[in-house]
Structure formats: C-alpha cells, structure tokens
Amino acid sequence: MTQAARKAPSAVVVVALVTALCLTGDSMLYIALPIYWREAGLDSLWQVGVLLSVNRLVRLPFNPLIGALYRRISLKTGLLLAVVLGVITTLGYALASSFVAWLALRALWGVAWSFFRIGGMSTVVYSAAEGGRGRAMGLYNGLYRLGSLGGMLIGGLLVPLYGLPALAAGFGIASLLGIPLLLMGFRLPPGHEQAASAAVAVAQGEPLLGRFWNRVVLSGFCIALLIQGVLAATLSALIEHYYGARIDLFGLLLSVTALSGLLQAARWSWETWLGGRIGHWSDGARGRLPLLIGTLVLGALGFAGLGSGLPLGLWLPTCLLVMLLCTALTTLNDALAADAARRGDVVRAMTRYSVAQDLGAALGPVLAFLLVPLPGGFIWLYGGGGLMLAVLAAGWWRNRDAAPLSA
C-alpha cells in the first residue's frame, strides 16, 4: 500500500466529525422514544415507529433531488446546509409536544441527512487514494458514528434524569460547531472536479455499473433494514420484553434505556478504529468479498440468536458479537459501493446507493413495530433477519467470481 493510501484524507475526517455532531440528537431518539413516548407527547407506540421511519421515507424522494443539487453546488455548500438543518431539527426536539410537530422535525432531519450522506460518501470517493478506499470508508463510518455513541450513551444514561428536551437542546447547541469546522477544515484534493467530469462523460449512456452494482445495492438495502432499522429501533424494547424494565447486571441495577444505550454505544466506541482496520484488511489482495460472505454467515446466526430469548448471560455476548458484525457489514458493503462509484458518475451512484439504504432503514422500524405486538413477534422479527443475511451470503458465494471490482 502506498503512503498516500495509508494517510487519512483530511476532508474525510472533517466531514465525518461534523456529521457526528449533528447525529447525536437523532441517535438519542432511538433509545428514548420507545420508552418515553408518552412524555414526548405521543399517543401510541405505533407513532414511535412512524417517527423513527419518516426521516428515511422522506429521503427517498429527496435523495435524487439533492444528488442533482450537488451537481450545481460544491460539496462544502451542501454540507453547510446540512448542518443548519440539523441544528434546527435537534433544537426543535426540545420543544415538540405533539405527533404533528415531531413528524415535521423528523422529515426535516431526513432532508439534512440526505445532504450529509451523499456529500460525505462522495467526499470519501473523491479523496481516498487507490488501494486505500476501504480504510477511508471505514474511517468515515467510524468517525461519524461517534455521534451515535454520544447520542445513545448520553441519552440512555441522562434522559431518565434530565428529560428528553434538555438533552435535545444541548445536542442542538453542540451541533453548531460543525459550521466553523467545515469553513476552516474542509478541502478536497486538487483536480477532483476534472476527474469527476471525465468519469461522468465515460458513464453517459451506459447502464450504471451492471449486475455487480445491483448486488451491492441489494446488500446495502438489507443491511440497512436490519441494522439501522430493526436493531436500532427495537433493542431497548427487546431487552424490556425478555428481561424486564430494570436489569441486574453484575450487581448493578440498570434501566432498560441505560443497558440499550451502553450496548449500542459499545459499537460506536470501537467502530472508529475497527472500521478502518476492517477496511484496510479488505484493501488487500483477496479483496472484500471473502470477508463480506463470512461476516454475513456469522451475522445470520447472531441475529437469530438475539430474538430467541437466550439467558441474559448468553444474550449479552451474542449482542456484542452482532454489534461487531454490524461494523464489518457496513464498512465492507460501503467500500464495495465506493469501488463501483469511482468507475462512473460518483454523485449519481452514491445517490442511488443512499436511496436503497434509506428505503431499508425506513422499512425496518415500521416492519418491526408491526411484528413486535404479535405472539412470538421478536422471534419472527429477528429470526427472519437472520434468514435474510443467510440468503445474502449464499447469493454472494454463488457469484463470488463474478468480476468483483478491485479496491
């Protein structure tokens, strides 16, 4: 690997940290709303499912529009717009007291995240050197997920003490730091615009990247559905269902929100270094597919185990294993998408990939909260998720020699 490939692109680091600041308020809601929905002014649990999904549903029509807008404005301008929208949204969580108000705020956050995601992934593709794209994508995912670490950990621990409005106001104020970070620190490599124009010219009139790309997009959809949708939205409810509202862990009595926040925060705590390491491994001569297939198989077993009502002593390590595999799955599939996008119209490809991810992430909470109230709902939900990962693994194995794109 060359020295350029080893060096972390500064633009990737900046956009990831800015995204992390604005992500804290959103991540807090995945811990707090399933438990404190009445205190937030909601009338029913189904409204929680809608609110945790609507931001992703909104992104489905907005992603193509924002992708087209990025063709006319710079990445920095689009990311600054994202920060402004993110600050308004998070501060609004401190004031919302009705389903309609929450719905509007979550929709606005969906628009903000479209700017963040398309702009951030395009930054990785433009900035990363050949042979270092997996590491750069892992670093980007790991750093911006520090926002999830802060939101879920602080939210899980402090929402029961100070309430959701106080935490939302604090996260909203902290998000303002993203503006000076972008203005002073965001620089793309020289010549990226010319390279992008040449790639677009080559891609004109051709199908976007072929069957390999379609498999990458399908995997992105399924992984987002299970990780960003089902797992993030239902982990606290799953713990409460099997183990009660308060859990005695090694003599320490934890609330369900605190335990859920700690478990999900564990993933974000190691993702910063582990995502980059996994991406680096996948940059090697064997490529990304062997790692992806093996991770999918383990993920299928782990995901099914989460919903089976294991004793707490077995369930906790299973959950931690699944969190590790979530990091690997996200990093590997995003890196495959970056490999493909670099060979065509970057913004167009990242827009389509983001649409697939958002569709999966949006359907996840809705599907989850439809199945959870049924008899054996968690078994069906998580068992079905394990089966989905197993089918993905079989599909990649069958096509493992089908011209994977090099890193």
C-alpha positions in Angstrom: 0.0 0.0 0.0 1.4 3.4 -0.9 2.0 6.2 1.6 -1.0 8.1 0.1 -3.3 5.2 0.7 -2.2 5.0 4.4 -2.8 8.7 5.1 -6.3 9.6 6.3 -7.7 12.3 3.9 -8.3 15.4 5.9 -11.6 16.1 4.2 -13.0 12.7 5.2 -12.1 13.4 8.8 -13.7 16.8 8.8 -17.0 15.8 7.2 -17.2 12.7 9.5 -16.7 14.8 12.6 -19.3 17.4 11.5 -21.8 14.6 10.7 -21.1 13.1 14.2 -22.0 16.4 15.9 -25.3 16.6 14.1 -26.2 12.9 14.5 -26.3 13.0 18.3 -29.9 14.2 18.7 -31.2 11.7 16.1 -29.4 8.8 17.8 -30.8 9.7 21.2 -34.3 9.2 20.0 -33.7 5.5 19.2 -33.1 5.0 22.9 -35.5 7.4 24.4 -38.7 7.4 22.2 -39.6 3.6 22.5 -39.7 4.1 26.3 -40.6 7.7 26.9 -43.1 8.2 24.1 -45.8 9.4 26.4 -43.6 12.1 27.9 -42.8 13.3 24.3 -46.5 14.0 23.7 -47.2 10.9 21.6 -50.4 8.9 21.9 -49.4 5.4 20.9 -46.4 3.1 20.3 -47.2 3.0 16.5 -46.3 6.7 16.3 -42.8 5.9 17.5 -42.4 3.5 14.6 -43.6 6.2 12.2 -41.3 8.9 13.7 -38.2 6.6 13.5 -39.0 5.9 9.9 -40.4 9.0 8.4 -36.9 10.7 8.1 -35.8 7.8 6.0 -39.0 7.8 3.9 -38.6 11.5 3.2 -35.1 10.8 1.9 -36.4 8.5 -0.8 -37.8 11.3 -3.0 -35.3 13.9 -1.7 -32.1 11.9 -2.4 -32.3 12.2 -6.2 -33.2 16.0 -5.8 -30.2 16.6 -3.5 -28.0 14.5 -5.7 -29.0 16.7 -8.7 -28.4 19.8 -6.5 -24.9 18.6 -5.7 -24.1 18.8 -9.4 -24.7 22.5 -9.2 -23.2 23.4 -5.8 -20.0 22.5 -4.1 -19.8 19.7 -1.5 -18.9 22.2 1.1 -22.0 24.3 0.4 -24.3 21.2 0.6 -22.7 20.1 3.9 -23.1 23.6 5.4 -26.8 23.4 4.5 -27.0 20.0 6.2 -25.5 21.5 9.5 -28.0 24.3 9.5 -31.0 21.9 9.0 -29.5 19.6 11.7 -29.3 22.3 14.3 -32.8 23.5 13.7 -34.1 19.9 13.9 -32.4 19.0 17.1 -33.3 22.2 18.9 -36.9 21.5 17.8 -36.9 18.2 19.6 -36.7 20.2 22.8 -39.9 22.0 22.0 -42.1 19.4 20.2 -45.1 18.1 22.2 -47.4 16.6 19.5 -47.2 14.0 16.9 -47.5 16.5 14.0 -44.6 18.6 15.4 -42.4 15.6 15.7 -43.4 14.4 12.2 -42.3 17.7 10.7 -39.0 17.7 12.6 -38.2 14.1 11.7 -39.0 14.9 8.0 -36.6 17.9 8.1 -33.9 15.8 9.6 -34.4 13.4 6.7 -33.5 16.2 4.3 -30.5 17.1 6.4 -29.2 13.5 6.4 -29.5 13.3 2.6 -27.1 16.2 2.3 -24.8 14.6 4.9 -24.8 11.1 3.4 -24.4 11.9 -0.3 -21.9 14.6 0.4 -19.9 12.5 2.9 -19.7 9.4 0.8 -18.8 11.4 -2.3 -16.1 13.1 -0.3 -14.6 9.6 0.5 -14.7 8.6 -3.1 -13.0 11.8 -4.3 -10.4 11.9 -1.5 -9.3 8.3 -1.0 -6.2 7.1 -2.9 -6.3 3.8 -4.9 -5.6 1.0 -2.5 -6.9 2.9 0.5 -10.6 3.3 -0.2 -11.7 0.6 2.2 -9.7 2.1 5.0 -11.0 5.6 4.2 -14.6 4.4 4.1 -14.2 2.6 7.4 -12.6 5.7 9.0 -15.5 7.8 7.7 -18.2 5.4 9.1 -16.3 5.1 12.4 -15.8 8.8 13.0 -19.3 9.9 12.1 -20.8 7.1 14.3 -19.1 8.8 17.3 -22.3 10.9 17.1 -24.3 7.8 17.6 -22.0 6.9 20.5 -22.6 10.2 22.2 -26.3 10.3 21.4 -27.2 6.8 22.6 -24.8 6.7 25.6 -25.6 10.1 27.0 -29.2 9.8 26.1 -29.6 6.3 27.6 -27.9 7.5 30.9 -29.3 11.0 31.2 -32.7 11.1 29.7 -34.2 9.3 32.8 -32.6 12.0 34.9 -33.0 15.3 33.0 -35.6 14.5 30.3 -35.5 14.5 26.6 -36.0 18.3 26.0 -32.9 19.2 28.0 -30.7 16.7 26.2 -32.0 17.7 22.8 -31.2 21.4 23.5 -27.7 20.5 24.5 -27.1 18.4 21.4 -28.5 21.1 19.2 -26.1 23.7 20.5 -23.2 21.4 20.2 -24.1 20.8 16.5 -23.3 24.5 15.7 -19.6 23.7 16.0 -20.0 21.9 12.6 -20.1 25.3 10.8 -16.6 26.6 11.7 -15.2 23.1 11.2 -16.4 23.0 7.6 -15.4 26.5 6.8 -11.9 26.1 8.1 -11.0 22.5 7.6 -12.8 21.0 4.5 -10.6 20.8 1.5 -10.9 18.3 -1.4 -7.8 17.2 -3.4 -6.8 19.3 -6.4 -8.2 18.1 -9.7 -11.2 16.2 -8.3 -13.6 18.1 -10.4 -11.8 17.3 -13.6 -11.7 13.6 -12.7 -15.4 13.6 -11.8 -16.3 15.2 -15.2 -14.2 12.6 -17.1 -15.9 9.8 -15.2 -19.4 11.2 -15.9 -18.5 11.5 -19.6 -17.4 7.9 -19.8 -20.6 6.8 -18.0 -23.0 8.7 -20.3 -25.5 6.3 -22.0 -24.3 3.2 -20.2 -26.2 1.2 -17.6 -25.0 2.2 -14.1 -22.2 -0.3 -13.3 -24.1 -3.6 -14.1 -25.1 -6.6 -12.2 -22.3 -6.4 -9.6 -23.6 -2.9 -8.7 -27.1 -4.3 -8.3 -25.9 -6.9 -5.8 -24.1 -4.2 -3.9 -27.2 -2.1 -3.7 -29.4 -5.0 -2.7 -27.0 -5.8 0.1 -27.0 -2.2 1.2 -30.8 -2.3 1.4 -30.9 -5.4 3.5 -28.1 -4.4 5.8 -29.7 -1.0 6.5 -33.1 -2.6 7.1 -31.7 -4.9 9.8 -29.1 -2.7 11.4 -30.2 0.9 11.1 -33.9 -0.1 11.1 -34.8 -3.2 13.1 -31.9 -3.4 15.6 -31.6 0.3 16.4 -35.3 0.8 16.8 -36.1 -2.3 18.8 -33.1 -3.1 21.0 -34.5 -1.4 24.1 -37.9 -2.9 23.6 -36.4 -6.4 23.0 -34.4 -6.1 26.3 -37.6 -5.0 28.2 -39.6 -7.8 26.7 -37.3 -10.6 27.7 -35.5 -9.2 30.8 -37.7 -6.5 32.3 -37.6 -2.7 32.7 -34.6 -2.9 35.1 -31.8 -5.3 34.7 -29.4 -6.6 37.5 -26.0 -6.7 35.7 -23.2 -7.9 38.0 -24.9 -6.3 41.0 -25.6 -3.0 39.2 -29.2 -2.2 38.6 -29.6 -0.6 35.1 -32.7 0.8 33.4 -33.6 -0.7 30.0 -32.6 2.5 28.3 -29.2 2.6 30.0 -28.4 -1.0 29.1 -29.6 -0.5 25.5 -27.6 2.7 25.2 -24.4 1.0 26.6 -24.7 -1.9 24.2 -25.3 0.2 21.1 -22.7 2.7 22.3 -20.2 -0.1 22.5 -20.4 -0.5 18.7 -19.7 3.2 18.1 -16.8 3.2 20.6 -14.9 0.6 18.6 -16.1 1.5 15.2 -13.7 4.4 14.8 -10.7 2.1 14.8 -12.2 -1.2 13.9 -14.0 0.2 10.8 -10.7 1.5 9.5 -8.9 -1.8 10.3 -11.6 -3.9 8.5 -11.5 -1.6 5.5 -7.7 -1.9 5.5 -7.9 -5.7 5.5 -10.4 -5.6 2.6 -8.0 -3.4 0.6 -5.6 -6.4 0.4 -5.1 -8.8 -2.5 -8.0 -11.1 -1.6 -10.5 -8.3 -1.8 -13.7 -7.6 0.1 -16.0 -10.4 -0.9 -14.5 -13.2 1.2 -14.7 -11.0 4.3 -18.3 -10.0 3.4 -19.5 -13.5 2.9 -18.0 -14.8 6.2 -19.5 -11.8 8.1 -22.9 -12.4 6.6 -22.9 -16.0 7.8 -21.9 -15.1 11.3 -24.4 -12.2 11.3 -27.2 -14.6 10.3 -26.5 -16.8 13.3 -26.1 -13.9 15.7 -29.2 -12.0 14.6 -31.4 -15.1 15.0 -29.9 -15.7 18.5 -30.9 -12.1 19.7 -34.6 -12.8 19.3 -34.7 -16.3 20.8 -34.9 -15.3 24.4 -31.5 -16.7 25.5 -30.5 -16.4 29.1 -29.0 -12.9 29.8 -25.5 -14.4 30.3 -25.6 -15.8 26.8 -27.6 -13.0 25.2 -25.2 -10.2 26.1 -22.1 -11.7 24.4 -24.3 -12.6 21.4 -25.4 -8.9 21.2 -21.8 -7.7 21.4 -20.8 -10.1 18.6 -23.7 -8.8 16.5 -22.5 -5.2 17.1 -19.0 -6.1 15.9 -20.5 -7.7 12.8 -22.6 -4.6 12.1 -19.4 -2.6 11.9 -17.9 -5.1 9.4 -21.0 -5.4 7.3 -21.5 -1.6 6.9 -17.8 -1.0 6.2 -17.4 -3.8 3.6 -20.5 -3.1 1.7 -20.0 0.7 1.7 -16.4 0.1 0.4 -17.8 -2.1 -2.4 -20.1 0.8 -3.3 -17.2 3.3 -3.3 -15.2 1.0 -5.6 -18.0 0.9 -8.1 -18.9 4.6 -7.9 -15.3 5.6 -8.6 -15.7 4.0 -12.1 -18.7 6.1 -13.0 -20.7 9.2 -12.0 -19.8 9.4 -8.3 -22.7 11.6 -7.1 -25.2 9.6 -9.2 -24.0 6.3 -7.9 -23.9 7.4 -4.3 -27.4 8.9 -4.6 -28.8 5.5 -5.8 -26.9 3.6 -3.1 -28.2 6.1 -0.5 -31.8 5.6 -1.8 -31.5 1.8 -1.3 -30.1 2.2 2.2 -32.7 4.7 3.2 -35.5 2.5 1.9 -34.2 -0.4 4.0 -33.7 1.8 7.1 -37.2 3.3 6.7 -39.0 0.0 6.4 -37.1 -1.6 9.3 -38.9 0.2 12.2 -42.3 0.0 10.5 -41.9 -3.7 10.0 -40.5 -4.2 13.5 -43.4 -2.4 15.3 -45.9 -4.3 13.2 -44.5 -7.7 14.1 -43.5 -7.0 17.8 -47.1 -6.9 19.2 -47.8 -10.4 17.6 -47.3 -13.6 19.6 -43.7 -14.5 19.2 -43.1 -11.2 17.4 -39.4 -10.8 18.4 -38.7 -14.4 17.3 -40.3 -13.8 13.9 -38.6 -10.4 13.5 -35.0 -11.4 14.4 -35.2 -14.9 13.0 -36.4 -13.5 9.7 -33.5 -11.1 9.8 -31.0 -13.9 10.3 -32.6 -15.7 7.3 -32.2 -12.6 5.2 -28.5 -12.4 6.0 -28.0 -16.1 5.2 -29.7 -15.6 1.8 -27.4 -12.7 1.0 -24.4 -14.8 2.0 -25.5 -17.6 -0.4 -26.0 -15.1 -3.2 -22.6 -13.6 -2.9 -21.0 -17.0 -2.6 -22.6 -18.2 -5.8 -21.4 -15.1 -7.6 -18.0 -14.8 -5.8 -16.1 -15.0 -9.1 -18.3 -12.5 -11.0 -15.7 -9.8 -11.6 -15.6 -8.0 -8.3 -14.3 -4.5 -8.6 -10.8 -4.0 -7.2 -10.3 -1.6 -4.4 
